[in-house]
Amino acid sequence: MKLREAEKSDLEEVFDLWWNELMQYHHDHNKKFYELKEKPEARELEIKHKKEAIDDEDYFLVMAEEGSQVIGFATAKKDERSPVWKKTSKVHIEDIAVSSEHRRKGIGTALVKKIVDWAKQKNAELVDVDIDVNNTPGKALHEDTGFGKRWLKMVKWIDGGEQK
């Protein structure tokens, strides 16, 4: 397994993993919150978004490859907190996905560590991640890599739908 920073030419394959593993997983666990557009439209929108993001020096997309196959990826974005805080620079992990046949082999851990290394290079003072309350594997991955519970994010549907 090899880790490397993604290039624009990798985005089609990254999308397939993102759609088939990450988005489908979340959609299956909470159809309302993770309601998806049709795949052709979603493909076009997500690849366009990532093509724009990948040019930003404060955006990082790292891939795990086995041979020429993308078996995992993670994305992160550096941003600044309010200047009233002493520690203002942070990196937010946006997405992590590993193909189902390659899970439990340390790939997610390697991706998280690569993002933490990138955050250090960017002089960030903390790394955070939002994890769906029902995502037991995601919670375990981040706890195993040194993340602790700090914030609670709550949602309220305006139409009164289920809050889970």
Secondary structure, DSSP 8 states (H G I E B T S, - for coil): -EEEE--GGGHHHHHHHIIIIIIHHHHHH-TTTT----HHHHHHHHHHHHHHHHTSTTEEEEEEEETTEEEEEEEEEEEE--TTSS--EEEEEEEEEE-GGGTTSSHHHHHHHHHHHHHHHTT-SEEEE---TT-HHHHHHHHHTT-----------TT-----
